[in-house]
């Protein structure tokens, strides 16, 4: 990648639409616009910033489309470079022909995330805000979208900046103590340094506490539906979704593979997975489905286990109960409208139990309430959405927390020059790692990792 090159890409989603947009960014953006966009005088390069003009888009002597040209002058653009955007007719053909015209006029194809990468490198946004842009694009719910918007506006960046500044202050204090003979060191210095380290640890813990919500908002909480065959798992999935997603049949073992679908509950995206029924089977395909069920259960954020109240309990029933984990599981007693044949000596302890007749939507709201209750144990559903950390941020914060704990232990033992000399490099390393979160410190491999998840248009 080179900032001296001018890049172009279609920035709207593929498919039929009213309008498609092709963005061109870089030092030759206006020159390219002059070549391929024919409009009344003055030419695009002579027009004011933040204006638009109607005209014809051409490729040599061939008219490609008609549309609008939007003009943005550096640094007041998405990339902080000179940018033009062609708004042409929707659909794949028009946009592709306009993009081809841009290439013929001197632009090259933008790489994935290159527009946002340039915005970061040009100082318009930091790395946290860059990541928020893709979170915003991929948001599954209003709550996810609001959290991403908070991050884009710099709320999370400010939290990391405050933590960075606090540790920078500690580093300055440690450096300054080296200039004092040990017997002349002011008595207040060590307690102040340790106090600032403790406050930094509190800030770290607060940021780390947002990870679970961040994971759920970005990826969706994995909710696995399990149970013996024909207990109503597929019916429950369809009822929650409000449409037929899974095949429902009275024949046991109809679901042989896992079926995943998205469901929004209280603003939280859930990834519902209907799994193969848990039972002993000689069918090779069904056995593979049961293995996948066990794999999903090992990864689940939440687990809904169904039993059939109209059938007798057996040894498989108790074996399945062993998968129920307090705080993560709900036991759904389905077919409560039929004569009850199910009896057990001992129910699982610490597991909420909901009786349902899913076909008639009896107990449906109670189940949703139980799900929301489990979610609220780790996410405050009543709180306003706020910026939350990602897995990349969490890994850095865990490393920094470990580093700070070691520094505190070192300084609590003694305050001699030897302890200071050992503590200062650790603190500097913590500052470097924190800087990698916001992009204050970065290397090409880090940027490649972050922007590889972006789409071409961003």
C-alpha beads as a LAMMPS data file, in Angstrom:
LAMMPS data file: protein, C-alpha beads

458 atoms
457 bonds

1 atom types
1 bond types

-500.0 500.0 xlo xhi
-500.0 500.0 ylo yhi
-500.0 500.0 zlo zhi

Masses

1 110.0

Atoms # bond

1 1 1 0.000 0.000 0.000
2 1 1 1.158 3.518 -0.754
3 1 1 -0.486 6.826 0.123
4 1 1 0.855 8.217 -3.175
5 1 1 -1.505 5.932 -5.061
6 1 1 -5.132 6.770 -5.758
7 1 1 -7.552 3.975 -4.909
8 1 1 -11.127 3.216 -5.928
9 1 1 -13.837 0.745 -4.916
10 1 1 -17.584 0.211 -4.896
11 1 1 -18.656 1.105 -1.356
12 1 1 -22.288 -0.020 -1.509
13 1 1 -23.495 -3.594 -1.066
14 1 1 -23.960 -5.759 -4.166
15 1 1 -27.414 -6.455 -5.544
16 1 1 -30.330 -4.443 -6.873
17 1 1 -30.710 -0.971 -5.366
18 1 1 -31.705 2.540 -6.276
19 1 1 -28.152 3.893 -6.087
20 1 1 -24.619 2.498 -6.092
21 1 1 -21.580 4.524 -4.994
22 1 1 -17.988 4.338 -6.214
23 1 1 -15.416 6.102 -4.031
24 1 1 -12.041 7.394 -5.277
25 1 1 -9.446 8.591 -2.754
26 1 1 -5.920 9.915 -3.175
27 1 1 -3.824 12.617 -4.806
28 1 1 -5.237 12.037 -8.317
29 1 1 -8.917 11.823 -7.300
30 1 1 -9.851 15.149 -8.937
31 1 1 -7.751 14.445 -12.022
32 1 1 -9.585 11.150 -12.508
33 1 1 -12.934 12.914 -12.015
34 1 1 -12.014 15.463 -14.691
35 1 1 -11.207 12.617 -17.117
36 1 1 -14.347 10.550 -16.755
37 1 1 -17.083 12.913 -15.475
38 1 1 -18.607 15.275 -18.012
39 1 1 -20.616 18.163 -16.583
40 1 1 -21.271 21.849 -17.118
41 1 1 -18.325 24.148 -16.321
42 1 1 -16.453 24.383 -14.086
43 1 1 -14.701 20.993 -14.127
44 1 1 -14.857 18.838 -10.946
45 1 1 -11.309 19.783 -9.883
46 1 1 -12.280 23.478 -9.844
47 1 1 -15.411 23.067 -7.745
48 1 1 -15.749 23.828 -4.051
49 1 1 -15.527 21.174 -1.367
50 1 1 -18.714 19.564 -0.027
51 1 1 -20.657 20.121 -3.239
52 1 1 -22.185 17.810 -5.805
53 1 1 -22.899 18.078 -9.517
54 1 1 -24.926 16.133 -12.087
55 1 1 -23.237 14.767 -15.199
56 1 1 -22.323 11.857 -17.441
57 1 1 -19.771 9.191 -16.490
58 1 1 -17.622 8.045 -19.404
59 1 1 -14.900 5.542 -20.253
60 1 1 -12.987 7.087 -23.112
61 1 1 -15.598 7.976 -25.744
62 1 1 -18.206 5.607 -24.284
63 1 1 -20.915 6.882 -21.972
64 1 1 -21.140 4.506 -18.993
65 1 1 -23.890 6.037 -16.862
66 1 1 -25.311 9.298 -15.595
67 1 1 -25.340 10.362 -11.957
68 1 1 -23.987 12.668 -9.293
69 1 1 -20.410 13.468 -8.331
70 1 1 -19.709 14.393 -4.685
71 1 1 -16.565 16.395 -3.961
72 1 1 -14.574 16.237 -0.689
73 1 1 -11.286 18.064 -0.215
74 1 1 -8.560 16.996 2.230
75 1 1 -8.591 16.836 5.182
76 1 1 -12.411 16.965 5.378
77 1 1 -13.218 13.551 3.926
78 1 1 -13.553 9.954 5.090
79 1 1 -9.861 9.254 4.460
80 1 1 -8.648 12.830 5.131
81 1 1 -7.471 12.816 1.486
82 1 1 -9.000 14.309 -1.652
83 1 1 -12.056 12.157 -2.351
84 1 1 -14.737 11.994 -5.047
85 1 1 -17.752 9.725 -4.976
86 1 1 -19.771 8.759 -8.033
87 1 1 -23.436 8.061 -7.305
88 1 1 -24.668 6.002 -10.236
89 1 1 -27.656 3.744 -10.855
90 1 1 -27.968 0.746 -8.577
91 1 1 -27.251 -2.828 -9.532
92 1 1 -23.968 -4.542 -10.206
93 1 1 -23.418 -3.552 -13.846
94 1 1 -23.466 0.256 -13.591
95 1 1 -21.167 0.396 -10.577
96 1 1 -18.704 -2.073 -12.089
97 1 1 -18.509 -0.060 -15.320
98 1 1 -17.930 3.190 -13.384
99 1 1 -15.225 1.478 -11.309
100 1 1 -13.577 0.190 -14.503
101 1 1 -13.560 3.758 -15.841
102 1 1 -11.745 4.890 -12.687
103 1 1 -9.114 2.174 -13.185
104 1 1 -8.603 3.168 -16.815
105 1 1 -8.141 6.788 -15.670
106 1 1 -5.349 5.895 -13.227
107 1 1 -6.819 4.536 -9.984
108 1 1 -6.039 1.107 -8.581
109 1 1 -8.381 -1.256 -6.725
110 1 1 -8.608 -0.557 -3.000
111 1 1 -7.631 -3.379 -0.681
112 1 1 -9.918 -4.594 2.110
113 1 1 -10.226 -1.849 4.712
114 1 1 -7.855 0.471 2.873
115 1 1 -10.109 3.543 3.016
116 1 1 -10.387 3.231 6.811
117 1 1 -6.696 2.354 7.103
118 1 1 -5.846 5.620 5.356
119 1 1 -8.206 7.487 7.693
120 1 1 -6.224 6.042 10.613
121 1 1 -2.796 6.689 9.106
122 1 1 -3.826 10.263 8.259
123 1 1 -4.828 10.869 11.888
124 1 1 -8.563 11.329 11.391
125 1 1 -9.448 8.424 13.674
126 1 1 -7.586 6.119 16.051
127 1 1 -7.487 2.334 15.840
128 1 1 -10.373 1.873 18.282
129 1 1 -12.570 4.131 16.171
130 1 1 -11.507 2.271 13.022
131 1 1 -12.637 -1.010 14.572
132 1 1 -15.909 0.634 15.600
133 1 1 -16.710 1.335 11.954
134 1 1 -16.870 -2.386 11.142
135 1 1 -18.762 -3.037 14.387
136 1 1 -21.279 -0.460 13.180
137 1 1 -21.590 -2.115 9.770
138 1 1 -22.010 -5.574 11.328
139 1 1 -24.320 -4.555 14.198
140 1 1 -27.096 -7.121 14.753
141 1 1 -29.344 -5.008 16.988
142 1 1 -30.075 -1.458 18.112
143 1 1 -28.001 -2.059 21.244
144 1 1 -25.044 -3.330 19.170
145 1 1 -25.315 -0.327 16.871
146 1 1 -25.439 2.178 19.745
147 1 1 -22.430 0.581 21.458
148 1 1 -20.447 0.771 18.206
149 1 1 -21.476 4.402 17.725
150 1 1 -20.267 5.235 21.244
151 1 1 -16.895 3.709 20.377
152 1 1 -16.760 5.582 17.069
153 1 1 -17.388 8.838 18.926
154 1 1 -14.295 8.161 21.051
155 1 1 -15.804 7.063 24.386
156 1 1 -13.667 3.915 24.584
157 1 1 -10.623 5.775 23.271
158 1 1 -10.941 8.238 26.150
159 1 1 -11.025 5.406 28.700
160 1 1 -7.840 3.927 27.268
161 1 1 -6.255 7.386 27.086
162 1 1 -7.025 8.019 30.774
163 1 1 -5.440 4.677 31.692
164 1 1 -2.409 5.430 29.518
165 1 1 -1.965 8.867 31.110
166 1 1 -2.171 7.398 34.620
167 1 1 0.539 4.852 33.861
168 1 1 2.625 7.520 32.146
169 1 1 2.425 9.531 35.365
170 1 1 3.613 6.493 37.342
171 1 1 6.488 6.010 34.897
172 1 1 7.514 9.654 35.332
173 1 1 7.403 9.266 39.126
174 1 1 9.559 6.132 38.981
175 1 1 12.076 7.815 36.672
176 1 1 12.243 10.826 38.978
177 1 1 12.981 8.706 42.073
178 1 1 16.210 7.485 40.467
179 1 1 17.573 11.042 40.834
180 1 1 17.187 10.875 44.641
181 1 1 19.615 9.173 47.015
182 1 1 17.624 6.414 48.748
183 1 1 17.886 8.077 52.179
184 1 1 16.595 11.415 50.796
185 1 1 13.544 10.047 48.972
186 1 1 10.358 11.853 50.174
187 1 1 8.200 9.561 52.314
188 1 1 5.094 10.298 50.224
189 1 1 6.544 9.056 46.926
190 1 1 6.133 5.291 47.333
191 1 1 2.529 5.421 48.677
192 1 1 1.567 7.782 45.832
193 1 1 3.087 5.490 43.204
194 1 1 1.360 2.420 44.657
195 1 1 -1.919 4.349 44.902
196 1 1 -1.726 5.319 41.220
197 1 1 -0.961 1.716 40.289
198 1 1 -3.999 0.552 42.270
199 1 1 -6.204 3.096 40.503
200 1 1 -4.823 1.922 37.150
201 1 1 -5.720 -1.648 38.086
202 1 1 -9.264 -0.524 38.905
203 1 1 -9.523 1.140 35.494
204 1 1 -8.241 -2.072 33.916
205 1 1 -10.790 -4.180 35.772
206 1 1 -13.629 -1.903 34.654
207 1 1 -12.597 -2.170 31.010
208 1 1 -12.198 -5.934 31.306
209 1 1 -15.681 -6.179 32.825
210 1 1 -17.157 -4.953 29.524
211 1 1 -15.651 -7.813 27.508
212 1 1 -18.486 -10.283 27.941
213 1 1 -21.028 -7.725 26.731
214 1 1 -18.722 -6.818 23.862
215 1 1 -18.386 -10.462 22.865
216 1 1 -22.164 -10.952 22.937
217 1 1 -22.964 -7.736 21.043
218 1 1 -20.389 -8.418 18.324
219 1 1 -20.709 -12.181 17.917
220 1 1 -24.112 -12.944 19.448
221 1 1 -24.633 -15.160 22.479
222 1 1 -24.482 -18.813 21.448
223 1 1 -27.707 -20.426 22.727
224 1 1 -27.827 -24.194 22.212
225 1 1 -31.116 -26.110 22.213
226 1 1 -30.590 -29.704 23.314
227 1 1 -32.625 -32.701 24.396
228 1 1 -33.653 -36.164 23.311
229 1 1 -35.223 -36.557 19.854
230 1 1 -38.773 -35.293 19.316
231 1 1 -39.008 -33.193 22.499
232 1 1 -39.807 -29.961 20.583
233 1 1 -36.412 -28.330 19.903
234 1 1 -37.175 -27.500 16.269
235 1 1 -40.662 -26.267 17.174
236 1 1 -39.137 -23.988 19.815
237 1 1 -36.614 -22.628 17.322
238 1 1 -39.365 -21.854 14.812
239 1 1 -41.561 -20.279 17.516
240 1 1 -38.787 -17.982 18.708
241 1 1 -37.959 -16.930 15.152
242 1 1 -41.589 -16.490 14.106
243 1 1 -41.118 -18.513 10.911
244 1 1 -40.348 -22.062 9.767
245 1 1 -36.554 -22.417 9.915
246 1 1 -36.252 -26.062 10.981
247 1 1 -38.209 -29.072 9.716
248 1 1 -40.704 -30.293 12.323
249 1 1 -41.840 -33.922 12.257
250 1 1 -43.238 -36.531 14.611
251 1 1 -40.465 -38.841 13.414
252 1 1 -37.705 -38.906 16.027
253 1 1 -34.268 -37.962 14.729
254 1 1 -35.459 -35.625 11.965
255 1 1 -32.783 -33.041 12.906
256 1 1 -29.457 -34.729 12.180
257 1 1 -27.303 -31.649 11.803
258 1 1 -27.132 -28.365 13.679
259 1 1 -29.272 -25.478 12.412
260 1 1 -28.292 -21.921 13.392
261 1 1 -30.418 -18.778 13.250
262 1 1 -30.350 -15.297 14.797
263 1 1 -32.841 -14.005 17.343
264 1 1 -32.822 -10.603 19.112
265 1 1 -33.805 -10.545 22.791
266 1 1 -33.808 -7.284 24.791
267 1 1 -31.458 -5.763 22.210
268 1 1 -28.993 -8.665 22.529
269 1 1 -28.318 -10.832 19.444
270 1 1 -28.633 -14.560 20.144
271 1 1 -27.316 -17.316 17.882
272 1 1 -29.892 -20.063 18.370
273 1 1 -28.682 -23.549 17.468
274 1 1 -31.115 -26.438 17.042
275 1 1 -29.112 -29.642 17.514
276 1 1 -29.487 -33.346 16.846
277 1 1 -31.341 -35.259 19.563
278 1 1 -29.216 -36.809 22.310
279 1 1 -29.674 -40.580 22.396
280 1 1 -27.834 -43.833 21.688
281 1 1 -27.854 -44.446 17.938
282 1 1 -26.349 -46.907 15.466
283 1 1 -26.994 -44.534 12.553
284 1 1 -23.586 -43.157 11.458
285 1 1 -25.011 -39.826 10.248
286 1 1 -27.022 -39.328 13.446
287 1 1 -23.917 -40.154 15.500
288 1 1 -22.046 -37.341 13.740
289 1 1 -24.913 -34.977 14.536
290 1 1 -24.743 -35.942 18.235
291 1 1 -20.970 -35.327 18.255
292 1 1 -21.639 -31.830 16.872
293 1 1 -24.268 -31.287 19.567
294 1 1 -21.683 -32.076 22.261
295 1 1 -19.213 -29.711 20.602
296 1 1 -21.778 -26.878 20.587
297 1 1 -22.597 -27.521 24.247
298 1 1 -18.927 -27.097 25.162
299 1 1 -18.929 -23.623 23.547
300 1 1 -22.409 -22.425 24.528
301 1 1 -22.966 -19.123 26.299
302 1 1 -26.478 -20.307 27.232
303 1 1 -28.075 -23.744 27.133
304 1 1 -31.774 -24.575 26.798
305 1 1 -32.425 -28.245 27.516
306 1 1 -35.846 -29.672 26.665
307 1 1 -37.606 -32.698 28.101
308 1 1 -40.946 -34.244 27.093
309 1 1 -43.348 -34.418 30.050
310 1 1 -45.491 -36.941 28.175
311 1 1 -42.631 -39.497 28.080
312 1 1 -41.048 -41.493 30.918
313 1 1 -37.615 -40.520 32.224
314 1 1 -34.758 -42.985 31.640
315 1 1 -30.996 -43.246 32.158
316 1 1 -30.401 -40.910 29.179
317 1 1 -32.452 -38.262 30.997
318 1 1 -30.043 -38.208 33.951
319 1 1 -27.038 -38.299 31.657
320 1 1 -28.340 -35.210 29.838
321 1 1 -28.959 -33.438 33.165
322 1 1 -25.187 -33.547 33.757
323 1 1 -24.742 -30.997 30.935
324 1 1 -26.797 -28.366 32.804
325 1 1 -24.647 -25.647 34.388
326 1 1 -26.147 -23.192 36.932
327 1 1 -26.118 -19.641 35.594
328 1 1 -25.958 -20.820 31.969
329 1 1 -28.799 -23.340 31.597
330 1 1 -32.590 -23.482 31.505
331 1 1 -34.622 -26.675 31.741
332 1 1 -37.744 -26.541 29.563
333 1 1 -40.445 -29.088 30.437
334 1 1 -42.384 -29.279 27.192
335 1 1 -45.758 -30.814 26.218
336 1 1 -47.288 -29.846 29.544
337 1 1 -50.714 -29.972 27.873
338 1 1 -50.479 -33.778 27.514
339 1 1 -50.908 -36.425 30.244
340 1 1 -47.770 -36.318 32.394
341 1 1 -45.641 -39.467 32.386
342 1 1 -42.300 -37.856 33.304
343 1 1 -41.095 -38.424 36.873
344 1 1 -37.572 -38.150 38.286
345 1 1 -36.159 -38.758 41.746
346 1 1 -34.148 -35.540 41.701
347 1 1 -34.317 -32.428 39.527
348 1 1 -31.108 -30.527 38.665
349 1 1 -30.306 -27.983 41.378
350 1 1 -29.795 -24.292 40.637
351 1 1 -31.398 -24.551 37.184
352 1 1 -34.518 -22.477 36.320
353 1 1 -37.389 -24.688 35.144
354 1 1 -40.065 -23.498 32.699
355 1 1 -43.126 -25.565 31.743
356 1 1 -44.296 -25.103 28.170
357 1 1 -46.600 -26.377 25.474
358 1 1 -44.617 -24.859 22.629
359 1 1 -47.046 -25.755 19.844
360 1 1 -49.656 -23.586 21.585
361 1 1 -47.055 -21.006 22.722
362 1 1 -47.877 -21.775 26.376
363 1 1 -44.939 -20.754 28.559
364 1 1 -43.300 -18.929 25.646
365 1 1 -43.080 -15.581 27.445
366 1 1 -41.865 -17.260 30.653
367 1 1 -39.032 -18.854 28.672
368 1 1 -38.037 -15.498 27.160
369 1 1 -38.055 -13.975 30.655
370 1 1 -35.815 -16.780 31.947
371 1 1 -33.412 -16.220 29.036
372 1 1 -33.303 -12.482 29.719
373 1 1 -32.654 -13.196 33.399
374 1 1 -29.622 -15.344 32.562
375 1 1 -28.313 -12.689 30.186
376 1 1 -28.732 -9.979 32.820
377 1 1 -26.434 -11.861 35.197
378 1 1 -23.494 -10.768 33.029
379 1 1 -24.997 -7.838 31.088
380 1 1 -26.975 -5.000 32.636
381 1 1 -29.896 -4.964 30.207
382 1 1 -31.403 -1.910 31.927
383 1 1 -28.253 0.181 31.443
384 1 1 -27.833 2.408 28.426
385 1 1 -25.662 0.857 25.685
386 1 1 -22.014 1.875 25.965
387 1 1 -18.699 1.212 24.229
388 1 1 -17.261 -2.197 25.113
389 1 1 -13.926 -3.900 24.494
390 1 1 -13.239 -6.641 21.940
391 1 1 -11.157 -9.800 22.216
392 1 1 -8.089 -7.963 20.871
393 1 1 -8.418 -5.319 23.562
394 1 1 -9.026 -7.934 26.271
395 1 1 -5.833 -9.846 25.481
396 1 1 -3.780 -6.646 25.741
397 1 1 -5.441 -5.615 29.013
398 1 1 -4.799 -9.029 30.569
399 1 1 -1.101 -8.719 29.687
400 1 1 -0.951 -5.192 31.117
401 1 1 -2.723 -6.268 34.308
402 1 1 -0.204 -9.075 34.827
403 1 1 2.637 -6.622 34.274
404 1 1 1.219 -4.135 36.795
405 1 1 0.692 -6.840 39.421
406 1 1 4.372 -7.780 39.125
407 1 1 5.453 -4.143 39.401
408 1 1 3.311 -3.632 42.531
409 1 1 4.795 -6.713 44.181
410 1 1 8.276 -5.514 43.305
411 1 1 7.750 -2.009 44.707
412 1 1 5.884 -3.219 47.800
413 1 1 8.916 -5.269 48.781
414 1 1 11.429 -2.428 48.673
415 1 1 12.053 0.935 47.049
416 1 1 15.756 0.619 46.333
417 1 1 17.374 1.454 43.007
418 1 1 17.390 -2.230 42.074
419 1 1 13.590 -2.449 42.379
420 1 1 13.156 0.755 40.379
421 1 1 15.476 -0.415 37.619
422 1 1 13.478 -3.641 37.333
423 1 1 10.064 -1.935 37.500
424 1 1 10.611 0.773 34.887
425 1 1 11.079 -1.523 31.810
426 1 1 7.914 -3.438 32.750
427 1 1 5.939 -0.225 32.955
428 1 1 7.295 0.950 29.621
429 1 1 6.238 -2.352 28.052
430 1 1 2.741 -1.915 29.527
431 1 1 2.543 1.545 27.951
432 1 1 3.612 0.192 24.568
433 1 1 0.972 -2.551 24.706
434 1 1 -1.746 -0.037 25.658
435 1 1 -0.604 2.179 22.803
436 1 1 -1.219 -0.698 20.388
437 1 1 -4.918 -0.691 21.309
438 1 1 -5.506 2.901 20.200
439 1 1 -2.812 2.917 17.501
440 1 1 -0.479 5.287 19.357
441 1 1 2.008 2.444 18.848
442 1 1 1.575 0.288 15.772
443 1 1 3.368 -1.903 13.245
444 1 1 2.301 -3.173 9.841
445 1 1 1.441 -6.662 11.095
446 1 1 -0.962 -5.154 13.639
447 1 1 -2.671 -3.034 10.987
448 1 1 -2.872 -6.019 8.634
449 1 1 -4.558 -8.023 11.397
450 1 1 -7.104 -5.305 12.210
451 1 1 -8.027 -4.301 8.659
452 1 1 -8.058 -7.813 7.195
453 1 1 -11.546 -8.226 8.676
454 1 1 -12.887 -5.188 6.774
455 1 1 -14.808 -5.303 3.515
456 1 1 -13.387 -3.759 0.319
457 1 1 -15.720 -0.736 0.461
458 1 1 -14.459 0.301 3.895

Bonds

1 1 1 2
2 1 2 3
3 1 3 4
4 1 4 5
5 1 5 6
6 1 6 7
7 1 7 8
8 1 8 9
9 1 9 10
10 1 10 11
11 1 11 12
12 1 12 13
13 1 13 14
14 1 14 15
15 1 15 16
16 1 16 17
17 1 17 18
18 1 18 19
19 1 19 20
20 1 20 21
21 1 21 22
22 1 22 23
23 1 23 24
24 1 24 25
25 1 25 26
26 1 26 27
27 1 27 28
28 1 28 29
29 1 29 30
30 1 30 31
31 1 31 32
32 1 32 33
33 1 33 34
34 1 34 35
35 1 35 36
36 1 36 37
37 1 37 38
38 1 38 39
39 1 39 40
40 1 40 41
41 1 41 42
42 1 42 43
43 1 43 44
44 1 44 45
45 1 45 46
46 1 46 47
47 1 47 48
48 1 48 49
49 1 49 50
50 1 50 51
51 1 51 52
52 1 52 53
53 1 53 54
54 1 54 55
55 1 55 56
56 1 56 57
57 1 57 58
58 1 58 59
59 1 59 60
60 1 60 61
61 1 61 62
62 1 62 63
63 1 63 64
64 1 64 65
65 1 65 66
66 1 66 67
67 1 67 68
68 1 68 69
69 1 69 70
70 1 70 71
71 1 71 72
72 1 72 73
73 1 73 74
74 1 74 75
75 1 75 76
76 1 76 77
77 1 77 78
78 1 78 79
79 1 79 80
80 1 80 81
81 1 81 82
82 1 82 83
83 1 83 84
84 1 84 85
85 1 85 86
86 1 86 87
87 1 87 88
88 1 88 89
89 1 89 90
90 1 90 91
91 1 91 92
92 1 92 93
93 1 93 94
94 1 94 95
95 1 95 96
96 1 96 97
97 1 97 98
98 1 98 99
99 1 99 100
100 1 100 101
101 1 101 102
102 1 102 103
103 1 103 104
104 1 104 105
105 1 105 106
106 1 106 107
107 1 107 108
108 1 108 109
109 1 109 110
110 1 110 111
111 1 111 112
112 1 112 113
113 1 113 114
114 1 114 115
115 1 115 116
116 1 116 117
117 1 117 118
118 1 118 119
119 1 119 120
120 1 120 121
121 1 121 122
122 1 122 123
123 1 123 124
124 1 124 125
125 1 125 126
126 1 126 127
127 1 127 128
128 1 128 129
129 1 129 130
130 1 130 131
131 1 131 132
132 1 132 133
133 1 133 134
134 1 134 135
135 1 135 136
136 1 136 137
137 1 137 138
138 1 138 139
139 1 139 140
140 1 140 141
141 1 141 142
142 1 142 143
143 1 143 144
144 1 144 145
145 1 145 146
146 1 146 147
147 1 147 148
148 1 148 149
149 1 149 150
150 1 150 151
151 1 151 152
152 1 152 153
153 1 153 154
154 1 154 155
155 1 155 156
156 1 156 157
157 1 157 158
158 1 158 159
159 1 159 160
160 1 160 161
161 1 161 162
162 1 162 163
163 1 163 164
164 1 164 165
165 1 165 166
166 1 166 167
167 1 167 168
168 1 168 169
169 1 169 170
170 1 170 171
171 1 171 172
172 1 172 173
173 1 173 174
174 1 174 175
175 1 175 176
176 1 176 177
177 1 177 178
178 1 178 179
179 1 179 180
180 1 180 181
181 1 181 182
182 1 182 183
183 1 183 184
184 1 184 185
185 1 185 186
186 1 186 187
187 1 187 188
188 1 188 189
189 1 189 190
190 1 190 191
191 1 191 192
192 1 192 193
193 1 193 194
194 1 194 195
195 1 195 196
196 1 196 197
197 1 197 198
198 1 198 199
199 1 199 200
200 1 200 201
201 1 201 202
202 1 202 203
203 1 203 204
204 1 204 205
205 1 205 206
206 1 206 207
207 1 207 208
208 1 208 209
209 1 209 210
210 1 210 211
211 1 211 212
212 1 212 213
213 1 213 214
214 1 214 215
215 1 215 216
216 1 216 217
217 1 217 218
218 1 218 219
219 1 219 220
220 1 220 221
221 1 221 222
222 1 222 223
223 1 223 224
224 1 224 225
225 1 225 226
226 1 226 227
227 1 227 228
228 1 228 229
229 1 229 230
230 1 230 231
231 1 231 232
232 1 232 233
233 1 233 234
234 1 234 235
235 1 235 236
236 1 236 237
237 1 237 238
238 1 238 239
239 1 239 240
240 1 240 241
241 1 241 242
242 1 242 243
243 1 243 244
244 1 244 245
245 1 245 246
246 1 246 247
247 1 247 248
248 1 248 249
249 1 249 250
250 1 250 251
251 1 251 252
252 1 252 253
253 1 253 254
254 1 254 255
255 1 255 256
256 1 256 257
257 1 257 258
258 1 258 259
259 1 259 260
260 1 260 261
261 1 261 262
262 1 262 263
263 1 263 264
264 1 264 265
265 1 265 266
266 1 266 267
267 1 267 268
268 1 268 269
269 1 269 270
270 1 270 271
271 1 271 272
272 1 272 273
273 1 273 274
274 1 274 275
275 1 275 276
276 1 276 277
277 1 277 278
278 1 278 279
279 1 279 280
280 1 280 281
281 1 281 282
282 1 282 283
283 1 283 284
284 1 284 285
285 1 285 286
286 1 286 287
287 1 287 288
288 1 288 289
289 1 289 290
290 1 290 291
291 1 291 292
292 1 292 293
293 1 293 294
294 1 294 295
295 1 295 296
296 1 296 297
297 1 297 298
298 1 298 299
299 1 299 300
300 1 300 301
301 1 301 302
302 1 302 303
303 1 303 304
304 1 304 305
305 1 305 306
306 1 306 307
307 1 307 308
308 1 308 309
309 1 309 310
310 1 310 311
311 1 311 312
312 1 312 313
313 1 313 314
314 1 314 315
315 1 315 316
316 1 316 317
317 1 317 318
318 1 318 319
319 1 319 320
320 1 320 321
321 1 321 322
322 1 322 323
323 1 323 324
324 1 324 325
325 1 325 326
326 1 326 327
327 1 327 328
328 1 328 329
329 1 329 330
330 1 330 331
331 1 331 332
332 1 332 333
333 1 333 334
334 1 334 335
335 1 335 336
336 1 336 337
337 1 337 338
338 1 338 339
339 1 339 340
340 1 340 341
341 1 341 342
342 1 342 343
343 1 343 344
344 1 344 345
345 1 345 346
346 1 346 347
347 1 347 348
348 1 348 349
349 1 349 350
350 1 350 351
351 1 351 352
352 1 352 353
353 1 353 354
354 1 354 355
355 1 355 356
356 1 356 357
357 1 357 358
358 1 358 359
359 1 359 360
360 1 360 361
361 1 361 362
362 1 362 363
363 1 363 364
364 1 364 365
365 1 365 366
366 1 366 367
367 1 367 368
368 1 368 369
369 1 369 370
370 1 370 371
371 1 371 372
372 1 372 373
373 1 373 374
374 1 374 375
375 1 375 376
376 1 376 377
377 1 377 378
378 1 378 379
379 1 379 380
380 1 380 381
381 1 381 382
382 1 382 383
383 1 383 384
384 1 384 385
385 1 385 386
386 1 386 387
387 1 387 388
388 1 388 389
389 1 389 390
390 1 390 391
391 1 391 392
392 1 392 393
393 1 393 394
394 1 394 395
395 1 395 396
396 1 396 397
397 1 397 398
398 1 398 399
399 1 399 400
400 1 400 401
401 1 401 402
402 1 402 403
403 1 403 404
404 1 404 405
405 1 405 406
406 1 406 407
407 1 407 408
408 1 408 409
409 1 409 410
410 1 410 411
411 1 411 412
412 1 412 413
413 1 413 414
414 1 414 415
415 1 415 416
416 1 416 417
417 1 417 418
418 1 418 419
419 1 419 420
420 1 420 421
421 1 421 422
422 1 422 423
423 1 423 424
424 1 424 425
425 1 425 426
426 1 426 427
427 1 427 428
428 1 428 429
429 1 429 430
430 1 430 431
431 1 431 432
432 1 432 433
433 1 433 434
434 1 434 435
435 1 435 436
436 1 436 437
437 1 437 438
438 1 438 439
439 1 439 440
440 1 440 441
441 1 441 442
442 1 442 443
443 1 443 444
444 1 444 445
445 1 445 446
446 1 446 447
447 1 447 448
448 1 448 449
449 1 449 450
450 1 450 451
451 1 451 452
452 1 452 453
453 1 453 454
454 1 454 455
455 1 455 456
456 1 456 457
457 1 457 458
